[in-house]
Structure formats: structure tokens, C-alpha cells
Amino acid sequence: MKIFEANISILVSEFFKKNLFNVVSIENANELLKQTTGIKEFFSDETELIELKEKLSALISCVKEPDRAEYGDFQTNSELANKVASRLKEQNVNPEIIIEPTCGKGNFIVASLNNFSHLKQVIGIEIYKPYVWESKFNILDFFLTNPSFNKPKIEIFHYNVFDFDFKKLSKQIANSNLLIIGNPPWVTNSQLGSLNSNNLPKKANFKNQNGLDAITGKGNFDIAEYITLSLLEAFQSINGHLALLVKNTVIKNVVFDQKTKQYFIGSIQKHCIDSKKEFNVSVEASLFFCKLNANPEYKCKEFNFYNKKKYLNFGWVNSKFVSNNENYIHTQSIDGICPFEWRQGIKHDCSSVMELEKTNEHFVNKLNENVVIESDLVYGLLKSSDLKNTVINYTRKYTIVTQSKVGQETNYIKHKYPETFQYLFRHSSIFQLRKSSIYKGKPQFSIFGVGDYSFMPYKVAISGLYKTFHFTLVLPQNDKPVMLDDTCYFIGFEKIEYAVYAIILLNSPQSEEFLQSITFPDAKRVFTKDVLMRIDLHRLALICTMKYIKNQLNCMNDKYKLNLDLGLWDNFIEKMTPIKEKQLKLFGQ
């Protein structure tokens, strides 16, 4: 049954019926509960005591639990919480104070009471009042079952974690051995924003992203990451440990930021859990563990939570962030700066109008409309799912390219391509529904991710979403360059020879091993511009033998009828050679 929308066990309800019904004073009631559980102020006022008695006297039916999506609510089951506490105990963690920043139903608090014998104080924070009650009920149930266990001072605050003053608390417990434990919300700020949730921190660019990064993907931070960093800011100089269940991306980002933030944390570990089994969600998550008040460390050891098997180390190697320290050592020589700039494909956020397919030689849009427009602004389009073959010269989709560079006026379309303009204008309302702020104040029918590079005839591309370490050569279609969407990354060339030389290098074993050592397979985008720009093609060309290059070129000629040779190889190398090296050669140094 439920009271205050919180589950209550038969043991606890019987305790209340036996011990509280004749208690009138809230002071006496709270003193009784304090002696039994250690909880300070079990009831915040007399109204709660009276209401509890009334509900216990009535038959309580089960109340359907409300949607907890806006709180990012993935409650940790008791078994997992106990395993986490037990694992920490194995690592000689024995705190005097526990802080649970989003305590939910109190399972981590109960697990801590069950495993840590030297506890003096427990502090839980929870925004959802029914869970505050359920935490108290669960703690009471634990002590009724285990009356001889140590009873620390326990406080459960009904509070929004984003408003809680952790820095003030850190000063109050400065000389204690601390453990921060729990499971912060597993959602991003944009997800909560879309739910019009009040459970959000004050709007702030807390990672100091610049320009488009702050208003597109990189500004979309994880709420658990925000909470984790806030906790590290407040408690990094306190003796103790932090152990939080968070998404893997949060752990990666914390270790990445460690280079600049230099939090006083060490013994950084990631213990991988089965999120599907534990929470029934398809997202990679782990227990993030670190020692507080330690010399700053910049690497993380990864383990299997269940069998304790060690996987790998990731983090900083000198000035480079890598996903596999051991494998990186073999290919670190090609970790530099790509001589060609990797670009992201076109972004328009209006696929129902801008993307077309051909049926019986006629264009059709996603609204199932026949589209009659001039062909000049229509280009073949490839998406991530299309980049499966090594060479592509045909597209199943097309896109309308309204600008040749970002910000270009689009008035010219009305006069030069009237049918295209009429088609676009007819769907103006759909363009106006685009939510991203990047389109605000921009010309009508604007797109992004477009420039001279978009119109290069030959491109070498890779999907940012798929976990395949394979690059694709994109050839022109109907004597026009093919476009890629914004889930893809590419480098463009005027000469097909340069594009073929580049793809041979990028698909080499050395390149794949290097990329595997610096990419994270559980990332939303395995490949990004930052990652791809680290491939120094010039150094890679010097590592790959000419025998390998010739063999690969012959294979491509045979398979794709390219009929190319290495006549421009030296020119390609010269084009990639850094200016400083060219100057040294010029002066014979």
C-alpha cells in the first residue's frame, strides 16, 4: 500500500499503528523515530503526523505512480545499490559521512547503513516529496529489521539539488571522511527543457562553449554531469570518495575536463554495468569512482562491475586524450593535425521539403508531393546510412542547396529559379517551425554546413554515427558534386587522384588502429571533426610502405575501373608537407 504516494511496508505500517497512535506531540513522535532510525525531524510539522495516522486508519489502495520522466528518474534497485556499497567496502572505503545528492527512494542510503559501520551522519537530498517519505519508510524498515545496527544522524532534505548549497555543507564537514554516493538523473538539459521541467539548473553555459558550440550539440550537457562537476567543485578538498552511477559519456567528459579543471581527484575508475538489466534502458552507464583530496590524475581505469575484470585505461597521454592508452602507444606518431580540413555536411532541419527522391524521373518529397523545380539547385545527397561501400557514384536521395556559403542572400532564387522559389515559398511555414536558433535572423530558406568545400567534385567521407572505421570515396553524379548531410564528415579534392590516395591512407590498418585508440564506441557520435582532424595524413603516408599503396591502388583500379596511377603521389605529399618542413628542405637543413 501507499501513504503520501510512497510505498510503505507492512512492518513499518504496523510499527506506526503500534507506537504512534497514542502519540499526540510532534516532538515526542520525532524523538521516537530519531531513536529508532537516527532520522532528524521525521515529521516536519504536526499536519504530517495527523495525516499519517488518518491514512493508516483507512484502507489504502495502490496509487499509480506518476510519470517521473522530468526528473530523469531511473531508480537504483536495492540489490544493485547494495552491490555498489559492498564493492566500495572491498576497496577499503569506510566513511563517517554519506551524502546522497538525489536520494530517490533511499536505496543507496539503506545500502550504506548496511555496509558501513562507522557512519556518523547521512545526508539525502530529494526533490520529489513522495520519495522523501519512501526514503524515511525504507530506513525505518531497515532498522526495525536490524535494530542493533549503528544509527547515525540522518537528514533527508526535500530540496532541488540544483539549489542546494553544497559548498556551505563542505565547510561544515571539512574534517570528516566523506562518501558521495548515488545515481543522478540520466537526462540532458534539452530533454528536460522539452518537457518544460522545473527540475533544471539555472540557465548557464557552464562549459564556456563558444559560438555555435554553445547553441548546438556541444551545449547540450548531461544533467548528471552538471551535478557531478558541482559536487567535485564543492568537495574535492575533503578526504573521502565519490561513487556515482552515470552514463559513460559523463565519465569520459569528467576525465577530459580534468586536463584544464585539475580537480583534486585520483584513483579514477569506471566500473561498467548492464544498464538494460539494471534499469531497462538502452544507454551505456557505469559506476564512476574516485578518491577526493588527492593529487590530480588524468587517466581512468575501466573494469567490469560484475566480475571485476580489467578492460583498459583511457585518458590523457601527454597532451592527447585517448580511449585506449595501451593501443595508442603504437600509433601515436600519426596523432597531429590533418593537412586537409574535415567538414560536416549540410544541415537544414527541414527534410520534408529539402530532401527529395526520384520516382519515374520525377522528384517526390517526404510529403509525398510531386516536385517540379529547376534542376540547378538539386544535388545528390548521402546520409550516414549510405556510406557502406568504399566507392559511391550514385545516390538514392537528393537535396536542394539554396546557398553556396552560410549567410548568403536567397533572393536570387526568386528571379533565377522561379519554380524552385515557388516550391520553397509554398512551404515557408515548415521552414519557420525550425527550432534551432542558428536560423534566427538568417535569410529565408537558409542552410548551414555549406561553403566552397561542399562543391568539391571528389570527397572522402565517413559517418559520424556508425561504429565502422571505414571511409568512402564519393564521386560526382551527373557531373555534379554529391552533398552529404550533417551526420557525415568529409574532406574534398579537385583531383580524383588525391582523393584516392587519401582514402587508401585512411583505410589503412595503421589508421584504423589509431582511430580505435582515440574514439569511444559508446559516444553519440563516434567520429567528430575534432577526432578526424587528429589524423596527420602526411605522417601516415610516410609510415605506409609504397608497396602497400601500390597494391591498394591496383585493387581499387580493378574493382572500380578507376585507371589511376601514382604519377601525382609526390605532388600529394608536397601538398601535405607542413610549411616549416618545406622551408628546412629549401635551405638544405
C-alpha positions in Angstrom: 0.0 0.0 0.0 0.9 3.7 -0.2 0.9 6.7 2.1 1.8 10.1 0.8 2.1 8.4 -2.6 5.0 6.4 -1.2 5.3 2.7 -0.8 5.2 1.5 2.8 6.0 -2.0 4.1 3.7 -3.9 6.4 6.4 -3.9 9.0 6.6 -0.1 9.0 2.8 0.4 9.0 2.4 -2.0 11.9 5.2 -0.1 13.8 3.3 3.2 13.3 0.0 1.7 14.4 1.5 0.2 17.5 3.7 3.2 18.5 2.3 6.4 17.1 -1.5 6.3 17.5 -1.3 7.4 21.1 1.4 10.0 20.5 0.0 13.5 20.2 3.1 15.7 20.3 5.2 16.0 17.2 8.2 16.4 19.4 7.6 13.0 21.0 6.9 11.4 17.6 10.1 12.8 16.1 12.1 11.7 19.2 10.7 8.2 18.9 11.6 8.0 15.2 15.0 9.5 15.9 15.8 6.9 18.5 14.6 4.1 16.1 16.2 5.4 12.9 18.5 8.3 13.5 16.4 10.4 11.2 16.3 14.1 12.4 12.7 15.5 12.2 10.9 12.6 10.6 7.8 14.8 10.5 8.3 18.4 9.5 5.0 19.6 11.1 2.0 18.3 13.1 -0.1 18.1 10.0 2.0 15.3 8.5 1.7 13.3 11.8 -2.1 13.7 11.8 -2.4 12.8 8.1 -0.2 9.7 8.6 -2.5 8.4 11.4 -5.6 9.1 9.3 -4.3 7.2 6.3 -3.1 4.3 8.4 -6.6 4.0 9.8 -8.2 3.8 6.4 -7.7 1.1 3.8 -5.1 2.3 1.4 -5.4 1.3 -2.3 -2.4 1.3 -4.6 -2.0 4.7 -6.4 -0.5 4.7 -9.8 3.0 6.3 -9.7 3.2 9.5 -11.8 5.4 9.9 -14.8 8.9 10.6 -13.4 10.5 11.4 -16.8 11.0 15.1 -16.0 13.2 14.1 -13.1 15.3 11.7 -15.2 14.1 9.0 -12.8 15.9 5.6 -13.1 15.7 4.3 -9.5 18.5 2.1 -8.4 17.2 -1.3 -7.2 18.1 -2.4 -3.7 20.3 -5.3 -5.0 22.5 -3.1 -7.2 22.8 -0.3 -4.5 23.9 -3.0 -2.0 26.5 -4.4 -4.6 27.9 -0.9 -5.1 28.3 -0.3 -1.4 29.8 -3.7 -1.0 32.3 -3.1 -3.8 33.3 0.2 -2.2 33.8 -1.6 1.1 36.1 -4.0 -0.6 38.2 -1.0 -1.7 38.6 0.0 2.0 36.0 2.8 1.7 34.6 3.3 5.2 33.1 6.8 5.5 31.9 8.7 8.5 29.5 10.8 6.4 27.4 9.9 3.5 25.9 12.4 1.0 23.3 11.2 -1.5 22.6 14.2 -3.8 19.4 12.7 -5.4 18.4 10.0 -3.0 15.1 8.9 -4.6 13.6 6.1 -2.5 16.7 5.8 -0.3 18.1 2.5 -1.6 21.7 3.9 -1.5 21.2 5.2 2.0 19.9 1.8 3.2 22.8 0.0 1.4 25.3 2.4 3.1 23.7 1.7 6.5 24.0 -2.0 5.8 27.7 -1.9 4.7 29.5 1.0 6.5 29.8 0.5 10.3 31.5 3.9 11.1 28.8 6.2 9.8 28.1 9.2 12.0 25.9 11.2 9.6 23.8 10.7 6.5 22.5 13.5 4.3 20.0 12.8 1.5 18.5 15.3 -0.9 15.4 14.7 -3.0 13.1 17.0 -5.0 10.1 14.6 -5.1 8.2 14.6 -1.8 6.7 11.1 -2.1 10.3 9.7 -2.4 11.3 11.7 0.7 8.7 9.8 2.5 9.6 6.5 0.9 13.2 7.0 1.9 12.2 7.5 5.5 9.9 4.5 5.4 12.7 2.3 4.0 15.2 3.5 6.5 12.7 2.8 9.3 12.0 -0.7 7.8 15.8 -1.3 7.8 16.2 -0.5 11.5 13.2 -2.4 12.5 14.7 -5.4 10.8 18.2 -4.6 12.1 17.7 -2.9 15.5 21.3 -3.5 16.6 22.9 -1.7 13.7 24.7 1.7 14.1 22.2 4.6 13.9 23.9 7.7 12.5 22.3 11.1 12.4 20.1 11.1 9.3 18.7 14.1 7.4 16.5 13.8 4.3 16.1 17.2 2.7 13.1 17.9 0.4 15.1 20.1 -1.9 16.0 20.7 -5.5 19.6 19.5 -5.9 20.4 22.5 -8.2 19.6 24.9 -5.4 21.3 23.0 -2.6 24.3 24.8 -1.1 27.0 22.0 -1.3 29.8 24.5 -0.7 28.3 25.6 2.6 27.9 21.9 3.6 31.5 21.1 2.6 32.8 23.7 5.2 30.7 22.0 7.9 32.2 18.6 7.3 35.7 19.6 6.4 37.4 17.3 8.9 35.3 14.1 8.2 35.8 11.1 6.0 33.2 11.5 3.2 31.5 9.3 0.7 29.3 10.9 -2.0 27.2 8.1 -3.4 24.1 7.8 -5.7 22.6 7.9 -9.1 21.9 11.4 -10.5 19.3 11.9 -13.3 20.2 10.3 -16.7 18.8 13.1 -18.9 20.2 16.1 -20.8 19.1 19.7 -20.3 17.4 19.7 -23.7 15.3 16.7 -22.8 14.1 18.4 -19.6 13.6 21.6 -21.5 11.3 19.8 -24.0 9.3 18.6 -21.0 9.0 22.1 -19.6 10.5 20.7 -16.5 11.3 22.8 -13.4 14.0 20.3 -12.4 16.7 22.3 -14.2 19.8 24.3 -13.1 19.8 28.0 -13.8 20.5 28.6 -17.5 24.2 28.9 -17.9 26.9 27.9 -20.4 28.7 26.1 -17.7 31.3 24.7 -20.0 32.0 28.1 -21.6 31.4 26.9 -25.1 31.9 29.4 -27.9 29.6 30.4 -30.8 27.7 27.6 -32.4 29.0 25.0 -30.0 27.1 26.7 -27.2 23.7 26.6 -29.0 24.0 23.2 -30.8 25.3 19.8 -29.8 28.2 20.7 -27.5 26.0 22.9 -25.4 23.6 20.0 -24.7 25.1 18.8 -21.4 24.1 15.9 -19.3 22.3 16.8 -16.0 24.3 14.1 -14.2 27.5 15.7 -15.5 26.4 19.1 -14.1 25.6 17.6 -10.7 28.9 15.6 -10.7 31.0 18.6 -11.5 29.2 20.7 -8.9 29.9 18.0 -6.3 33.6 17.9 -7.3 33.8 21.7 -7.1 32.4 21.6 -3.6 34.1 18.5 -2.1 37.3 18.0 -4.0 39.4 19.1 -1.0 37.5 16.9 1.6 39.0 13.5 2.5 36.9 10.7 1.0 35.5 9.3 -2.2 32.8 9.8 -4.8 30.9 7.0 -6.4 28.0 7.8 -8.8 26.1 5.7 -11.3 26.2 7.8 -14.5 26.3 7.5 -18.3 29.7 6.6 -19.7 29.8 9.9 -21.6 29.7 11.7 -18.3 32.8 9.8 -17.0 34.6 10.5 -20.3 33.8 14.2 -20.1 34.9 14.5 -16.5 38.3 12.8 -17.3 38.6 15.0 -20.4 37.9 18.2 -18.4 40.5 17.1 -15.8 43.3 18.5 -18.0 42.0 22.0 -17.5 40.0 21.8 -14.3 42.6 19.8 -12.4 40.2 18.7 -9.7 41.9 17.1 -6.6 40.8 13.6 -7.6 42.8 10.4 -8.0 42.3 6.6 -8.4 39.7 7.3 -11.1 37.8 4.2 -12.0 34.9 3.3 -14.3 33.0 0.1 -13.4 30.8 -0.9 -16.4 27.2 -2.1 -15.6 24.5 -3.7 -17.7 22.0 -0.8 -18.0 19.4 -2.9 -19.8 19.4 -5.4 -16.9 19.6 -2.9 -14.1 17.4 -0.1 -15.4 15.8 -1.4 -18.6 17.3 1.4 -20.7 19.5 1.2 -23.8 22.3 3.5 -22.7 25.8 2.7 -21.6 26.4 3.5 -18.0 28.9 2.8 -15.2 29.9 3.4 -11.6 32.2 6.4 -11.6 34.6 6.2 -8.6 37.4 8.5 -7.5 39.3 9.5 -4.4 38.8 13.0 -3.2 41.6 15.3 -1.9 44.2 13.6 -4.0 46.9 14.8 -6.4 45.1 15.4 -9.7 45.2 12.4 -12.0 44.3 12.3 -15.7 43.7 8.7 -16.5 40.8 6.3 -15.8 40.9 2.5 -15.2 38.0 0.6 -16.7 36.6 -2.6 -15.1 33.6 -4.9 -15.4 31.4 -4.2 -12.4 30.2 -7.8 -12.0 33.4 -9.9 -12.4 36.0 -7.1 -11.7 37.8 -7.9 -15.0 40.0 -5.0 -16.1 39.3 -3.7 -19.6 41.6 -0.8 -20.4 42.9 2.7 -19.4 41.7 5.8 -21.1 42.5 9.5 -20.5 45.4 11.8 -21.2 48.7 10.8 -22.7 50.8 13.9 -22.5 48.6 16.5 -24.3 46.4 13.9 -26.2 43.1 12.4 -25.0 42.8 8.8 -25.9 40.3 5.9 -25.4 42.9 3.1 -25.1 46.3 4.1 -23.6 48.0 0.8 -24.5 47.0 0.7 -28.2 47.6 4.4 -28.7 51.3 4.0 -28.0 51.7 2.0 -31.2 50.2 4.7 -33.5 50.7 7.9 -31.6 53.2 9.1 -34.3 50.3 10.0 -36.6 48.4 12.0 -33.9 48.8 15.5 -35.2 46.9 17.8 -37.4 45.3 16.8 -40.7 46.6 18.8 -43.6 43.1 18.9 -45.1 40.2 20.4 -43.1 37.4 18.0 -42.3 34.0 19.4 -42.8 30.5 18.4 -41.6 27.7 18.0 -44.2 24.7 20.2 -44.9 22.2 21.0 -42.1 18.8 22.3 -42.9 16.4 20.7 -40.3 13.6 20.7 -43.0 13.9 17.2 -44.6 10.2 17.0 -45.6 10.8 19.9 -48.0 14.5 19.9 -48.8 15.1 16.2 -49.3 13.8 14.5 -52.5 13.7 11.1 -54.1 13.2 10.3 -57.8 10.2 8.2 -58.9 9.8 7.6 -62.7 12.2 10.5 -63.3 10.1 12.9 -61.2 11.1 14.3 -57.8 8.9 13.5 -54.8 9.3 15.0 -51.3 8.6 13.4 -47.9 5.1 14.9 -48.0 4.5 12.6 -51.0 4.2 15.7 -53.3 5.4 15.7 -56.9 8.0 18.4 -57.0 8.5 20.3 -60.3 11.6 22.6 -60.0 14.7 23.6 -61.9 17.5 21.1 -61.5 20.3 23.6 -61.0 20.0 23.7 -57.2 19.3 20.0 -56.8 22.2 17.7 -55.8 22.6 14.1 -54.9 22.6 13.5 -51.2 24.2 10.9 -49.0 23.4 10.2 -45.3 25.4 8.2 -42.8 23.4 5.0 -43.6 24.5 5.3 -47.2 28.3 5.3 -46.5 28.7 1.5 -46.6 30.7 0.9 -49.8 34.3 2.0 -50.5 33.2 3.9 -53.6 29.9 5.6 -54.3 28.8 7.3 -57.5 25.0 7.1 -57.2 22.6 8.5 -54.6 19.1 7.4 -53.7 18.2 10.9 -52.3 18.6 14.5 -53.5 18.7 17.8 -51.7 18.0 21.4 -52.6 21.1 23.6 -51.9 19.9 27.2 -51.5 23.2 28.8 -50.7 26.8 28.4 -51.7 28.0 29.8 -48.4 26.5 30.4 -45.0 24.5 33.7 -44.7 24.2 34.2 -48.5 21.0 36.0 -49.5 18.5 33.7 -51.1 16.5 36.4 -53.0 18.3 35.3 -56.2 16.3 32.1 -56.3 13.1 34.1 -57.0 14.5 35.6 -60.1 16.8 32.9 -61.4 14.9 29.7 -60.4 11.2 30.8 -60.1 9.8 27.2 -59.9 12.2 26.4 -57.1 11.3 29.6 -55.3 7.6 28.9 -55.6 8.0 25.4 -54.2 10.1 26.7 -51.2 7.8 29.7 -50.6 4.8 27.4 -50.6 6.3 25.6 -47.6 7.5 28.7 -45.8 5.6 27.7 -42.7 7.6 24.5 -42.4 10.9 26.4 -42.5 9.5 28.8 -39.8 8.9 25.8 -37.5 12.7 25.1 -37.3 13.6 25.5 -33.6 17.3 25.9 -33.7 18.5 29.5 -33.0 21.1 29.2 -35.8 18.4 30.1 -38.3 17.2 33.2 -36.4 17.9 36.4 -38.4 19.2 34.5 -41.3 18.0 34.7 -45.0 14.8 32.8 -45.9 15.4 29.1 -46.7 18.9 29.3 -45.1 21.1 26.2 -44.6 24.3 25.5 -42.7 27.4 23.5 -43.3 27.8 24.8 -46.8 30.8 26.5 -48.5 33.3 26.2 -51.3 34.3 22.8 -49.9 30.7 21.5 -50.4 31.2 21.7 -54.2 34.4 19.9 -54.4 33.9 17.1 -57.0 35.7 14.3 -55.1 35.1 13.7 -51.4 36.3 11.2 -48.8 33.6 10.7 -46.2 32.8 8.9 -43.0 29.6 8.5 -40.9 29.7 10.3 -37.6 27.1 7.9 -36.1 28.2 4.4 -37.1 31.0 2.5 -35.3 32.7 1.4 -38.6 36.2 2.5 -39.2 35.8 2.7 -42.9 36.0 5.7 -45.3 34.1 6.1 -48.5 35.1 7.7 -51.8 32.2 9.9 -53.1 32.3 10.6 -56.8 30.3 13.1 -58.8 26.8 12.2 -60.0 25.6 13.6 -63.4 28.7 15.9 -63.5 27.7 17.5 -60.2 29.3 17.1 -56.8 27.4 15.0 -54.3 26.3 16.5 -50.9 26.4 14.9 -47.5 24.1 15.5 -44.6 25.2 16.8 -41.2 25.7 13.3 -39.8 28.7 12.9 -42.1 32.2 14.3 -42.2 34.3 14.7 -45.3 37.4 16.2 -47.0 37.1 17.4 -50.6 39.5 17.4 -53.5 39.6 18.8 -57.0 41.7 15.8 -58.3 40.4 12.3 -58.1 44.0 11.0 -57.6 44.3 13.0 -54.4 41.0 11.6 -53.1 42.0 8.0 -53.9 45.5 8.5 -52.3 43.7 9.9 -49.2 41.2 7.0 -48.9 44.0 4.4 -49.2 45.8 6.0 -46.3 42.6 6.5 -44.2 41.5 2.8 -44.7 45.0 1.5 -43.8 45.4 -0.7 -40.7 47.5 2.0 -39.1 44.8 4.5 -39.4 42.1 2.1 -38.1 44.3 1.2 -35.1 44.9 4.8 -34.3 41.2 5.8 -34.6 40.2 2.9 -32.4 42.6 4.2 -29.7 41.1 7.7 -29.7 37.4 7.1 -30.2 34.7 6.0 -27.8 32.3 3.4 -29.2 29.5 4.5 -26.8 29.7 8.1 -27.8 26.6 9.6 -29.6 29.0 10.5 -32.5 32.0 8.1 -32.6 33.6 10.4 -35.2 33.7 14.2 -34.9 35.7 16.9 -36.6 38.0 17.1 -33.6 38.7 13.4 -33.8 39.3 13.4 -37.6 41.5 16.4 -37.6 43.9 14.5 -35.4 44.8 12.2 -38.3 48.1 13.5 -39.7 47.8 12.2 -43.3 51.4 13.4 -44.0 52.9 11.3 -41.2 50.6 8.4 -42.1 51.8 8.5 -45.7 55.4 8.2 -44.5 54.5 5.2 -42.3 52.6 3.2 -45.0 55.0 1.5 -47.4 54.9 2.2 -51.2 54.2 -1.5 -51.7 51.0 -1.2 -49.7 50.0 2.0 -51.5 50.5 0.4 -55.0 48.7 -2.8 -54.0 45.7 -0.9 -52.7 45.6 1.4 -55.8 45.7 -1.7 -58.1 42.8 -3.2 -56.2 40.7 -0.1 -56.5 41.5 0.2 -60.2 40.5 -3.4 -60.8 37.3 -3.2 -58.7 36.1 0.2 -59.6 37.6 0.7 -63.1 39.4 3.9 -62.0 42.5 3.5 -64.2 44.7 5.7 -61.9 48.5 5.6 -61.2 50.9 7.2 -58.7 52.0 9.9 -61.0 50.7 12.6 -58.7 51.8 10.9 -55.4 54.8 13.2 -54.9 52.6 16.3 -55.6 50.2 14.9 -53.0 52.9 14.5 -50.4 54.2 18.0 -51.2 50.7 19.4 -50.7 50.5 17.8 -47.3 54.0 18.8 -46.2 54.0 21.4 -43.4 55.4 24.8 -44.4 58.2 24.6 -41.8 59.4 21.3 -43.3 59.4 22.8 -46.8 61.5 25.7 -45.5 64.0 23.4 -43.9 64.4 21.5 -47.2 64.7 24.7 -49.2 67.7 25.8 -47.1 69.2 22.3 -47.0 68.7 21.7 -43.3 
